[in-house]
Amino acid sequence: MARNVGSADKTVRVLTGAVAGLLSLGVLGSVVALPAILAPVFGIASLILLVTGITGFCGLYSVLGVDTCSVDTR
């Protein structure tokens, strides 16, 4: 798997994933006043964003032909 996520994209993904994870935990703990159904939605989104941000590979990007990585790693 060639990297297709650039450094700025990685930073945004990791930060957004962390916020989504905290929101998920907040909903589960009844700290955030949102419907309970959103807890797993935020949790799954958080995991996807964190994994793609840390690994530098996004499957959707590869299907769409998007590459935000500035260095050619192929």
All heavy atoms as TSV, in Angstrom:
chain	resi	resn	atom	element	x	y	z
A	1	MET	N	N	0.838	-1.185	0.000
A	1	MET	CA	C	0.000	0.000	0.000
A	1	MET	C	C	0.879	1.242	0.000
A	1	MET	O	O	1.667	1.447	0.908
A	1	MET	CB	C	-0.875	0.016	1.245
A	1	MET	CG	C	-1.933	-1.041	1.273
A	1	MET	SD	S	-3.096	-0.879	2.642
A	1	MET	CE	C	-2.043	-1.074	4.051
A	2	ALA	N	N	0.715	2.019	-1.019
A	2	ALA	CA	C	1.467	3.269	-1.122
A	2	ALA	C	C	0.747	4.347	-0.317
A	2	ALA	O	O	-0.478	4.392	-0.266
A	2	ALA	CB	C	1.583	3.693	-2.571
A	3	ARG	N	N	1.523	5.185	0.318
A	3	ARG	CA	C	0.929	6.286	1.080
A	3	ARG	C	C	0.254	7.265	0.131
A	3	ARG	O	O	0.799	7.592	-0.922
A	3	ARG	CB	C	1.992	7.009	1.879
A	3	ARG	CG	C	2.495	6.189	3.026
A	3	ARG	CD	C	3.371	7.043	3.897
A	3	ARG	NE	N	3.699	6.305	5.096
A	3	ARG	CZ	C	4.843	6.378	5.713
A	3	ARG	NH1	N	5.776	7.179	5.253
A	3	ARG	NH2	N	5.064	5.674	6.790
A	4	ASN	N	N	-0.937	7.722	0.512
A	4	ASN	CA	C	-1.638	8.690	-0.305
A	4	ASN	C	C	-2.249	9.816	0.536
A	4	ASN	O	O	-3.092	10.546	0.070
A	4	ASN	CB	C	-2.705	8.014	-1.167
A	4	ASN	CG	C	-3.733	7.264	-0.356
A	4	ASN	OD1	O	-3.717	7.274	0.861
A	4	ASN	ND2	N	-4.640	6.596	-1.047
A	5	VAL	N	N	-1.801	9.923	1.791
A	5	VAL	CA	C	-2.290	10.968	2.691
A	5	VAL	C	C	-1.094	11.835	3.091
A	5	VAL	O	O	-0.121	11.344	3.651
A	5	VAL	CB	C	-2.957	10.355	3.946
A	5	VAL	CG1	C	-3.380	11.433	4.912
A	5	VAL	CG2	C	-4.147	9.496	3.549
A	6	GLY	N	N	-1.171	13.120	2.773
A	6	GLY	CA	C	-0.087	14.051	3.071
A	6	GLY	C	C	-0.038	14.456	4.535
A	6	GLY	O	O	-0.913	14.105	5.332
A	7	SER	N	N	0.976	15.204	4.902
A	7	SER	CA	C	1.197	15.555	6.307
A	7	SER	C	C	0.101	16.468	6.862
A	7	SER	O	O	-0.345	16.285	7.994
A	7	SER	CB	C	2.569	16.191	6.498
A	7	SER	OG	O	2.657	17.386	5.754
A	8	ALA	N	N	-0.332	17.458	6.084
A	8	ALA	CA	C	-1.414	18.326	6.569
A	8	ALA	C	C	-2.704	17.532	6.710
A	8	ALA	O	O	-3.449	17.701	7.684
A	8	ALA	CB	C	-1.613	19.495	5.609
A	9	ASP	N	N	-2.961	16.656	5.758
A	9	ASP	CA	C	-4.142	15.793	5.794
A	9	ASP	C	C	-4.088	14.871	7.013
A	9	ASP	O	O	-5.090	14.640	7.683
A	9	ASP	CB	C	-4.202	14.984	4.502
A	9	ASP	CG	C	-5.568	14.399	4.216
A	9	ASP	OD1	O	-6.487	14.618	5.017
A	9	ASP	OD2	O	-5.717	13.720	3.176
A	10	LYS	N	N	-2.898	14.330	7.299
A	10	LYS	CA	C	-2.728	13.464	8.470
A	10	LYS	C	C	-3.072	14.209	9.758
A	10	LYS	O	O	-3.768	13.689	10.623
A	10	LYS	CB	C	-1.277	12.971	8.567
A	10	LYS	CG	C	-0.936	11.843	7.699
A	10	LYS	CD	C	0.505	11.444	7.991
A	10	LYS	CE	C	0.910	10.225	7.239
A	10	LYS	NZ	N	2.260	9.790	7.602
A	11	THR	N	N	-2.558	15.425	9.874
A	11	THR	CA	C	-2.796	16.216	11.081
A	11	THR	C	C	-4.279	16.477	11.279
A	11	THR	O	O	-4.808	16.311	12.385
A	11	THR	CB	C	-2.030	17.546	10.995
A	11	THR	OG1	O	-0.647	17.277	10.799
A	11	THR	CG2	C	-2.223	18.366	12.245
A	12	VAL	N	N	-4.960	16.861	10.216
A	12	VAL	CA	C	-6.399	17.121	10.300
A	12	VAL	C	C	-7.150	15.849	10.673
A	12	VAL	O	O	-8.061	15.869	11.506
A	12	VAL	CB	C	-6.923	17.706	8.968
A	12	VAL	CG1	C	-8.430	17.756	8.944
A	12	VAL	CG2	C	-6.340	19.085	8.749
A	13	ARG	N	N	-6.774	14.723	10.081
A	13	ARG	CA	C	-7.448	13.455	10.378
A	13	ARG	C	C	-7.260	13.038	11.840
A	13	ARG	O	O	-8.211	12.608	12.490
A	13	ARG	CB	C	-6.927	12.347	9.467
A	13	ARG	CG	C	-7.422	12.458	8.056
A	13	ARG	CD	C	-6.730	11.423	7.173
A	13	ARG	NE	N	-7.129	11.564	5.800
A	13	ARG	CZ	C	-8.049	10.814	5.209
A	13	ARG	NH1	N	-8.631	9.848	5.881
A	13	ARG	NH2	N	-8.371	11.016	3.961
A	14	VAL	N	N	-6.048	13.158	12.345
A	14	VAL	CA	C	-5.786	12.745	13.723
A	14	VAL	C	C	-6.516	13.654	14.712
A	14	VAL	O	O	-7.135	13.173	15.666
A	14	VAL	CB	C	-4.268	12.701	14.002
A	14	VAL	CG1	C	-3.979	12.509	15.478
A	14	VAL	CG2	C	-3.625	11.575	13.190
A	15	LEU	N	N	-6.468	14.953	14.485
A	15	LEU	CA	C	-7.161	15.880	15.385
A	15	LEU	C	C	-8.677	15.687	15.328
A	15	LEU	O	O	-9.351	15.656	16.365
A	15	LEU	CB	C	-6.797	17.321	15.045
A	15	LEU	CG	C	-5.367	17.733	15.367
A	15	LEU	CD1	C	-5.104	19.152	14.889
A	15	LEU	CD2	C	-5.089	17.606	16.846
A	16	THR	N	N	-9.225	15.531	14.129
A	16	THR	CA	C	-10.666	15.314	13.982
A	16	THR	C	C	-11.065	13.974	14.591
A	16	THR	O	O	-12.115	13.866	15.230
A	16	THR	CB	C	-11.072	15.371	12.492
A	16	THR	OG1	O	-10.609	16.591	11.942
A	16	THR	CG2	C	-12.570	15.263	12.330
A	17	GLY	N	N	-10.233	12.968	14.418
A	17	GLY	CA	C	-10.502	11.661	15.018
A	17	GLY	C	C	-10.497	11.711	16.535
A	17	GLY	O	O	-11.332	11.082	17.195
A	18	ALA	N	N	-9.576	12.473	17.097
A	18	ALA	CA	C	-9.527	12.611	18.554
A	18	ALA	C	C	-10.766	13.323	19.078
A	18	ALA	O	O	-11.355	12.916	20.085
A	18	ALA	CB	C	-8.269	13.367	18.959
A	19	VAL	N	N	-11.194	14.369	18.377
A	19	VAL	CA	C	-12.399	15.092	18.790
A	19	VAL	C	C	-13.629	14.187	18.676
A	19	VAL	O	O	-14.477	14.161	19.570
A	19	VAL	CB	C	-12.578	16.383	17.964
A	19	VAL	CG1	C	-13.942	17.002	18.186
A	19	VAL	CG2	C	-11.480	17.376	18.303
A	20	ALA	N	N	-13.713	13.430	17.592
A	20	ALA	CA	C	-14.848	12.512	17.421
A	20	ALA	C	C	-14.853	11.446	18.509
A	20	ALA	O	O	-15.916	11.061	19.012
A	20	ALA	CB	C	-14.802	11.863	16.039
A	21	GLY	N	N	-13.687	10.965	18.895
A	21	GLY	CA	C	-13.598	9.984	19.978
A	21	GLY	C	C	-14.053	10.560	21.302
A	21	GLY	O	O	-14.769	9.903	22.069
A	22	LEU	N	N	-13.641	11.785	21.569
A	22	LEU	CA	C	-14.076	12.436	22.808
A	22	LEU	C	C	-15.584	12.687	22.807
A	22	LEU	O	O	-16.247	12.533	23.837
A	22	LEU	CB	C	-13.314	13.743	23.007
A	22	LEU	CG	C	-11.835	13.596	23.358
A	22	LEU	CD1	C	-11.155	14.960	23.367
A	22	LEU	CD2	C	-11.670	12.905	24.691
A	23	LEU	N	N	-16.123	13.073	21.659
A	23	LEU	CA	C	-17.570	13.257	21.552
A	23	LEU	C	C	-18.308	11.942	21.797
A	23	LEU	O	O	-19.333	11.907	22.464
A	23	LEU	CB	C	-17.941	13.805	20.176
A	23	LEU	CG	C	-17.900	15.303	20.005
A	23	LEU	CD1	C	-18.127	15.673	18.551
A	23	LEU	CD2	C	-18.918	15.976	20.885
A	24	SER	N	N	-17.770	10.862	21.238
A	24	SER	CA	C	-18.381	9.550	21.435
A	24	SER	C	C	-18.412	9.182	22.915
A	24	SER	O	O	-19.435	8.731	23.439
A	24	SER	CB	C	-17.601	8.496	20.649
A	24	SER	OG	O	-18.109	7.208	20.906
A	25	LEU	N	N	-17.303	9.390	23.586
A	25	LEU	CA	C	-17.248	9.099	25.022
A	25	LEU	C	C	-18.148	10.036	25.814
A	25	LEU	O	O	-18.772	9.624	26.797
A	25	LEU	CB	C	-15.801	9.197	25.516
A	25	LEU	CG	C	-14.859	8.127	24.983
A	25	LEU	CD1	C	-13.427	8.417	25.431
A	25	LEU	CD2	C	-15.297	6.744	25.432
A	26	GLY	N	N	-18.225	11.294	25.388
A	26	GLY	CA	C	-19.106	12.252	26.055
A	26	GLY	C	C	-20.565	11.879	25.930
A	26	GLY	O	O	-21.337	12.010	26.880
A	27	VAL	N	N	-20.954	11.401	24.769
A	27	VAL	CA	C	-22.339	10.963	24.577
A	27	VAL	C	C	-22.625	9.729	25.423
A	27	VAL	O	O	-23.687	9.613	26.052
A	27	VAL	CB	C	-22.626	10.694	23.077
A	27	VAL	CG1	C	-23.970	10.014	22.886
A	27	VAL	CG2	C	-22.576	11.988	22.284
A	28	LEU	N	N	-21.680	8.796	25.455
A	28	LEU	CA	C	-21.864	7.586	26.264
A	28	LEU	C	C	-21.964	7.910	27.748
A	28	LEU	O	O	-22.718	7.269	28.476
A	28	LEU	CB	C	-20.698	6.616	26.041
A	28	LEU	CG	C	-20.731	5.819	24.750
A	28	LEU	CD1	C	-19.451	5.010	24.603
A	28	LEU	CD2	C	-21.941	4.914	24.707
A	29	GLY	N	N	-21.220	8.895	28.204
A	29	GLY	CA	C	-21.228	9.279	29.608
A	29	GLY	C	C	-22.274	10.310	29.950
A	29	GLY	O	O	-22.302	10.820	31.063
A	30	SER	N	N	-23.128	10.640	29.008
A	30	SER	CA	C	-24.203	11.626	29.186
A	30	SER	C	C	-23.675	13.013	29.553
A	30	SER	O	O	-24.354	13.791	30.211
A	30	SER	CB	C	-25.202	11.154	30.238
A	30	SER	OG	O	-25.812	9.954	29.833
A	31	VAL	N	N	-22.480	13.314	29.142
A	31	VAL	CA	C	-21.895	14.633	29.366
A	31	VAL	C	C	-22.287	15.571	28.231
A	31	VAL	O	O	-22.501	16.755	28.439
A	31	VAL	CB	C	-20.354	14.534	29.473
A	31	VAL	CG1	C	-19.722	15.898	29.604
A	31	VAL	CG2	C	-19.972	13.634	30.624
A	32	VAL	N	N	-22.390	15.013	27.027
A	32	VAL	CA	C	-22.784	15.773	25.849
A	32	VAL	C	C	-24.243	15.446	25.545
A	32	VAL	O	O	-24.618	14.280	25.456
A	32	VAL	CB	C	-21.891	15.418	24.636
A	32	VAL	CG1	C	-22.313	16.179	23.408
A	32	VAL	CG2	C	-20.432	15.676	24.956
A	33	ALA	N	N	-25.059	16.476	25.402
A	33	ALA	CA	C	-26.500	16.277	25.198
A	33	ALA	C	C	-26.819	16.031	23.724
A	33	ALA	O	O	-27.302	16.900	23.009
A	33	ALA	CB	C	-27.267	17.491	25.710
A	34	LEU	N	N	-26.493	14.833	23.262
A	34	LEU	CA	C	-26.813	14.401	21.908
A	34	LEU	C	C	-27.497	13.039	21.988
A	34	LEU	O	O	-27.342	12.333	22.990
A	34	LEU	CB	C	-25.541	14.295	21.067
A	34	LEU	CG	C	-24.842	15.593	20.704
A	34	LEU	CD1	C	-23.510	15.304	20.017
A	34	LEU	CD2	C	-25.704	16.437	19.799
A	35	PRO	N	N	-28.226	12.650	20.957
A	35	PRO	CA	C	-28.863	11.325	20.983
A	35	PRO	C	C	-27.835	10.205	21.131
A	35	PRO	O	O	-26.739	10.273	20.564
A	35	PRO	CB	C	-29.563	11.239	19.628
A	35	PRO	CG	C	-29.707	12.644	19.167
A	35	PRO	CD	C	-28.573	13.407	19.762
A	36	ALA	N	N	-28.198	9.168	21.861
A	36	ALA	CA	C	-27.267	8.069	22.151
A	36	ALA	C	C	-26.832	7.324	20.899
A	36	ALA	O	O	-25.758	6.710	20.886
A	36	ALA	CB	C	-27.905	7.108	23.148
A	37	ILE	N	N	-27.624	7.367	19.857
A	37	ILE	CA	C	-27.267	6.672	18.617
A	37	ILE	C	C	-26.011	7.247	17.980
A	37	ILE	O	O	-25.332	6.579	17.198
A	37	ILE	CB	C	-28.451	6.687	17.623
A	37	ILE	CG1	C	-28.209	5.757	16.433
A	37	ILE	CG2	C	-28.701	8.092	17.111
A	37	ILE	CD1	C	-28.198	4.318	16.779
A	38	LEU	N	N	-25.667	8.477	18.329
A	38	LEU	CA	C	-24.480	9.110	17.748
A	38	LEU	C	C	-23.170	8.613	18.361
A	38	LEU	O	O	-22.112	8.788	17.753
A	38	LEU	CB	C	-24.576	10.625	17.890
A	38	LEU	CG	C	-25.630	11.299	17.024
A	38	LEU	CD1	C	-25.634	12.795	17.279
A	38	LEU	CD2	C	-25.414	11.007	15.566
A	39	ALA	N	N	-23.228	7.991	19.517
A	39	ALA	CA	C	-21.999	7.501	20.155
A	39	ALA	C	C	-21.255	6.500	19.265
A	39	ALA	O	O	-20.052	6.674	19.017
A	39	ALA	CB	C	-22.297	6.907	21.521
A	40	PRO	N	N	-21.909	5.448	18.755
A	40	PRO	CA	C	-21.159	4.537	17.880
A	40	PRO	C	C	-20.773	5.171	16.541
A	40	PRO	O	O	-19.734	4.826	15.973
A	40	PRO	CB	C	-22.107	3.358	17.666
A	40	PRO	CG	C	-23.441	3.813	18.082
A	40	PRO	CD	C	-23.242	4.949	19.036
A	41	VAL	N	N	-21.567	6.098	16.064
A	41	VAL	CA	C	-21.227	6.783	14.808
A	41	VAL	C	C	-19.939	7.580	14.987
A	41	VAL	O	O	-19.013	7.483	14.167
A	41	VAL	CB	C	-22.386	7.703	14.351
A	41	VAL	CG1	C	-21.981	8.542	13.150
A	41	VAL	CG2	C	-23.632	6.894	14.060
A	42	PHE	N	N	-19.874	8.352	16.058
A	42	PHE	CA	C	-18.652	9.107	16.345
A	42	PHE	C	C	-17.483	8.160	16.624
A	42	PHE	O	O	-16.349	8.439	16.241
A	42	PHE	CB	C	-18.844	10.039	17.539
A	42	PHE	CG	C	-19.629	11.286	17.236
A	42	PHE	CD1	C	-20.652	11.693	18.069
A	42	PHE	CD2	C	-19.349	12.056	16.129
A	42	PHE	CE1	C	-21.381	12.838	17.804
A	42	PHE	CE2	C	-20.066	13.211	15.849
A	42	PHE	CZ	C	-21.090	13.605	16.688
A	43	GLY	N	N	-17.743	7.060	17.302
A	43	GLY	CA	C	-16.683	6.107	17.618
A	43	GLY	C	C	-16.082	5.479	16.379
A	43	GLY	O	O	-14.853	5.388	16.242
A	44	ILE	N	N	-16.921	5.037	15.457
A	44	ILE	CA	C	-16.428	4.428	14.224
A	44	ILE	C	C	-15.703	5.457	13.364
A	44	ILE	O	O	-14.631	5.176	12.824
A	44	ILE	CB	C	-17.589	3.765	13.452
A	44	ILE	CG1	C	-18.098	2.559	14.232
A	44	ILE	CG2	C	-17.164	3.372	12.046
A	44	ILE	CD1	C	-19.378	1.974	13.728
A	45	ALA	N	N	-16.267	6.649	13.263
A	45	ALA	CA	C	-15.605	7.716	12.505
A	45	ALA	C	C	-14.242	8.036	13.110
A	45	ALA	O	O	-13.257	8.240	12.384
A	45	ALA	CB	C	-16.479	8.961	12.478
A	46	SER	N	N	-14.183	8.042	14.430
A	46	SER	CA	C	-12.932	8.317	15.120
A	46	SER	C	C	-11.875	7.262	14.788
A	46	SER	O	O	-10.732	7.599	14.469
A	46	SER	CB	C	-13.171	8.356	16.634
A	46	SER	OG	O	-11.959	8.407	17.324
A	47	LEU	N	N	-12.261	5.999	14.834
A	47	LEU	CA	C	-11.311	4.927	14.522
A	47	LEU	C	C	-10.814	5.019	13.084
A	47	LEU	O	O	-9.621	4.876	12.821
A	47	LEU	CB	C	-11.960	3.566	14.761
A	47	LEU	CG	C	-12.187	3.199	16.216
A	47	LEU	CD1	C	-12.956	1.886	16.311
A	47	LEU	CD2	C	-10.867	3.085	16.950
A	48	ILE	N	N	-11.722	5.258	12.158
A	48	ILE	CA	C	-11.330	5.359	10.742
A	48	ILE	C	C	-10.374	6.525	10.534
A	48	ILE	O	O	-9.329	6.382	9.879
A	48	ILE	CB	C	-12.572	5.498	9.848
A	48	ILE	CG1	C	-13.366	4.194	9.858
A	48	ILE	CG2	C	-12.179	5.889	8.425
A	48	ILE	CD1	C	-14.719	4.280	9.216
A	49	LEU	N	N	-10.702	7.682	11.100
A	49	LEU	CA	C	-9.842	8.859	10.925
A	49	LEU	C	C	-8.476	8.654	11.567
A	49	LEU	O	O	-7.445	9.027	10.988
A	49	LEU	CB	C	-10.523	10.091	11.508
A	49	LEU	CG	C	-11.695	10.633	10.695
A	49	LEU	CD1	C	-12.471	11.656	11.515
A	49	LEU	CD2	C	-11.208	11.238	9.402
A	50	LEU	N	N	-8.441	8.067	12.752
A	50	LEU	CA	C	-7.163	7.851	13.428
A	50	LEU	C	C	-6.290	6.841	12.684
A	50	LEU	O	O	-5.088	7.057	12.513
A	50	LEU	CB	C	-7.394	7.403	14.870
A	50	LEU	CG	C	-7.922	8.480	15.817
A	50	LEU	CD1	C	-8.302	7.871	17.159
A	50	LEU	CD2	C	-6.897	9.582	16.006
A	51	VAL	N	N	-6.883	5.755	12.219
A	51	VAL	CA	C	-6.102	4.735	11.500
A	51	VAL	C	C	-5.567	5.289	10.184
A	51	VAL	O	O	-4.391	5.101	9.869
A	51	VAL	CB	C	-6.947	3.458	11.278
A	51	VAL	CG1	C	-6.284	2.525	10.286
A	51	VAL	CG2	C	-7.191	2.741	12.592
A	52	THR	N	N	-6.410	5.982	9.428
A	52	THR	CA	C	-5.931	6.531	8.156
A	52	THR	C	C	-4.913	7.651	8.370
A	52	THR	O	O	-3.978	7.792	7.583
A	52	THR	CB	C	-7.090	7.041	7.279
A	52	THR	OG1	O	-7.818	8.041	7.994
A	52	THR	CG2	C	-8.013	5.922	6.872
A	53	GLY	N	N	-5.073	8.406	9.441
A	53	GLY	CA	C	-4.106	9.459	9.739
A	53	GLY	C	C	-2.766	8.915	10.180
A	53	GLY	O	O	-1.714	9.430	9.791
A	54	ILE	N	N	-2.777	7.852	10.954
A	54	ILE	CA	C	-1.528	7.279	11.464
A	54	ILE	C	C	-0.797	6.476	10.389
A	54	ILE	O	O	0.418	6.568	10.259
A	54	ILE	CB	C	-1.811	6.424	12.718
A	54	ILE	CG1	C	-2.238	7.338	13.868
A	54	ILE	CG2	C	-0.596	5.589	13.105
A	54	ILE	CD1	C	-2.786	6.613	15.074
A	55	THR	N	N	-1.533	5.685	9.606
A	55	THR	CA	C	-0.892	4.853	8.584
A	55	THR	C	C	-0.524	5.620	7.329
A	55	THR	O	O	0.373	5.216	6.592
A	55	THR	CB	C	-1.803	3.682	8.180
A	55	THR	OG1	O	-3.001	4.184	7.601
A	55	THR	CG2	C	-2.098	2.786	9.356
A	56	GLY	N	N	-1.225	6.729	7.054
A	56	GLY	CA	C	-0.942	7.490	5.845
A	56	GLY	C	C	-1.575	6.905	4.601
A	56	GLY	O	O	-1.243	7.285	3.486
A	57	PHE	N	N	-2.486	5.970	4.769
A	57	PHE	CA	C	-3.165	5.351	3.633
A	57	PHE	C	C	-4.667	5.440	3.808
A	57	PHE	O	O	-5.196	5.097	4.867
A	57	PHE	CB	C	-2.776	3.878	3.488
A	57	PHE	CG	C	-3.519	3.185	2.390
A	57	PHE	CD1	C	-3.164	3.386	1.071
A	57	PHE	CD2	C	-4.578	2.348	2.672
A	57	PHE	CE1	C	-3.862	2.763	0.049
A	57	PHE	CE2	C	-5.281	1.721	1.661
A	57	PHE	CZ	C	-4.921	1.917	0.346
A	58	CYS	N	N	-5.358	5.899	2.778
A	58	CYS	CA	C	-6.809	5.980	2.779
A	58	CYS	C	C	-7.337	5.178	1.598
A	58	CYS	O	O	-7.014	5.483	0.443
A	58	CYS	CB	C	-7.269	7.437	2.685
A	58	CYS	SG	S	-9.058	7.615	2.615
A	59	GLY	N	N	-8.126	4.150	1.882
A	59	GLY	CA	C	-8.672	3.301	0.830
A	59	GLY	C	C	-9.577	4.057	-0.115
A	59	GLY	O	O	-9.557	3.827	-1.331
A	60	LEU	N	N	-10.371	4.968	0.413
A	60	LEU	CA	C	-11.261	5.757	-0.430
A	60	LEU	C	C	-10.458	6.645	-1.383
A	60	LEU	O	O	-10.818	6.802	-2.548
A	60	LEU	CB	C	-12.205	6.602	0.427
A	60	LEU	CG	C	-13.252	7.427	-0.310
A	60	LEU	CD1	C	-14.172	6.516	-1.113
A	60	LEU	CD2	C	-14.054	8.259	0.667
A	61	TYR	N	N	-9.357	7.200	-0.885
A	61	TYR	CA	C	-8.498	8.009	-1.744
A	61	TYR	C	C	-7.956	7.163	-2.903
A	61	TYR	O	O	-7.872	7.627	-4.029
A	61	TYR	CB	C	-7.324	8.582	-0.958
A	61	TYR	CG	C	-7.586	9.896	-0.257
A	61	TYR	CD1	C	-8.857	10.417	-0.114
A	61	TYR	CD2	C	-6.530	10.622	0.282
A	61	TYR	CE1	C	-9.076	11.611	0.533
A	61	TYR	CE2	C	-6.730	11.822	0.928
A	61	TYR	CZ	C	-8.012	12.311	1.052
A	61	TYR	OH	O	-8.226	13.505	1.694
A	62	SER	N	N	-7.554	5.931	-2.632
A	62	SER	CA	C	-6.996	5.097	-3.689
A	62	SER	C	C	-8.055	4.742	-4.729
A	62	SER	O	O	-7.760	4.662	-5.915
A	62	SER	CB	C	-6.358	3.835	-3.115
A	62	SER	OG	O	-7.331	3.023	-2.498
A	63	VAL	N	N	-9.301	4.536	-4.300
A	63	VAL	CA	C	-10.377	4.242	-5.242
A	63	VAL	C	C	-10.676	5.459	-6.108
A	63	VAL	O	O	-10.902	5.341	-7.319
A	63	VAL	CB	C	-11.657	3.794	-4.492
A	63	VAL	CG1	C	-12.855	3.738	-5.411
A	63	VAL	CG2	C	-11.437	2.459	-3.809
A	64	LEU	N	N	-10.651	6.645	-5.498
A	64	LEU	CA	C	-10.957	7.873	-6.224
A	64	LEU	C	C	-9.759	8.445	-6.976
A	64	LEU	O	O	-9.896	9.394	-7.744
A	64	LEU	CB	C	-11.492	8.936	-5.254
A	64	LEU	CG	C	-12.812	8.608	-4.566
A	64	LEU	CD1	C	-13.164	9.680	-3.551
A	64	LEU	CD2	C	-13.921	8.435	-5.585
A	65	GLY	N	N	-8.564	7.914	-6.729
A	65	GLY	CA	C	-7.366	8.406	-7.399
A	65	GLY	C	C	-6.807	9.686	-6.807
A	65	GLY	O	O	-6.093	10.417	-7.477
A	66	VAL	N	N	-7.121	9.950	-5.541
A	66	VAL	CA	C	-6.652	11.156	-4.865
A	66	VAL	C	C	-5.337	10.849	-4.149
A	66	VAL	O	O	-5.174	9.784	-3.562
A	66	VAL	CB	C	-7.706	11.651	-3.855
A	66	VAL	CG1	C	-7.189	12.851	-3.074
A	66	VAL	CG2	C	-9.000	11.977	-4.550
A	67	ASP	N	N	-4.402	11.767	-4.207
A	67	ASP	CA	C	-3.117	11.613	-3.514
A	67	ASP	C	C	-2.697	12.975	-2.973
A	67	ASP	O	O	-2.363	13.884	-3.733
A	67	ASP	CB	C	-2.073	11.083	-4.474
A	67	ASP	CG	C	-0.777	10.725	-3.786
A	67	ASP	OD1	O	-0.643	10.956	-2.563
A	67	ASP	OD2	O	0.117	10.201	-4.465
A	68	THR	N	N	-2.735	13.143	-1.649
A	68	THR	CA	C	-2.329	14.416	-1.042
A	68	THR	C	C	-0.893	14.353	-0.514
A	68	THR	O	O	-0.423	15.313	0.064
A	68	THR	CB	C	-3.271	14.812	0.104
A	68	THR	OG1	O	-3.237	13.817	1.117
A	68	THR	CG2	C	-4.692	14.977	-0.403
A	69	CYS	N	N	-0.237	13.237	-0.704
A	69	CYS	CA	C	1.147	13.067	-0.263
A	69	CYS	C	C	2.070	13.746	-1.258
A	69	CYS	O	O	2.002	13.489	-2.466
A	69	CYS	CB	C	1.470	11.574	-0.139
A	69	CYS	SG	S	3.016	11.238	0.671
A	70	SER	N	N	2.950	14.610	-0.778
A	70	SER	CA	C	3.812	15.382	-1.679
A	70	SER	C	C	4.995	14.555	-2.208
A	70	SER	O	O	5.574	14.899	-3.215
A	70	SER	CB	C	4.336	16.625	-0.966
A	70	SER	OG	O	5.095	16.247	0.160
A	71	VAL	N	N	5.345	13.475	-1.531
A	71	VAL	CA	C	6.469	12.637	-1.950
A	71	VAL	C	C	5.938	11.427	-2.697
A	71	VAL	O	O	5.021	10.753	-2.224
A	71	VAL	CB	C	7.285	12.194	-0.721
A	71	VAL	CG1	C	8.426	11.292	-1.138
A	71	VAL	CG2	C	7.812	13.385	0.033
A	72	ASP	N	N	6.496	11.140	-3.850
A	72	ASP	CA	C	6.071	9.973	-4.627
A	72	ASP	C	C	6.683	8.727	-4.001
A	72	ASP	O	O	7.903	8.541	-4.023
A	72	ASP	CB	C	6.493	10.116	-6.073
A	72	ASP	CG	C	5.878	9.041	-6.951
A	72	ASP	OD1	O	4.874	8.433	-6.522
A	72	ASP	OD2	O	6.406	8.826	-8.055
A	73	THR	N	N	5.842	7.850	-3.412
A	73	THR	CA	C	6.333	6.672	-2.700
A	73	THR	C	C	6.080	5.392	-3.486
A	73	THR	O	O	6.141	4.323	-2.934
A	73	THR	CB	C	5.668	6.565	-1.323
A	73	THR	OG1	O	4.246	6.493	-1.503
A	73	THR	CG2	C	6.039	7.721	-0.439
A	74	ARG	N	N	5.781	5.485	-4.770
A	74	ARG	CA	C	5.474	4.276	-5.574
A	74	ARG	C	C	6.677	3.737	-6.261
A	74	ARG	O	O	7.680	4.232	-6.447
A	74	ARG	CB	C	4.401	4.604	-6.596
A	74	ARG	CG	C	3.142	4.906	-5.915
A	74	ARG	CD	C	2.088	5.343	-6.894
A	74	ARG	NE	N	1.192	6.195	-6.123
A	74	ARG	CZ	C	0.138	6.756	-6.602
A	74	ARG	NH1	N	-0.188	6.593	-7.835
A	74	ARG	NH2	N	-0.616	7.506	-5.866
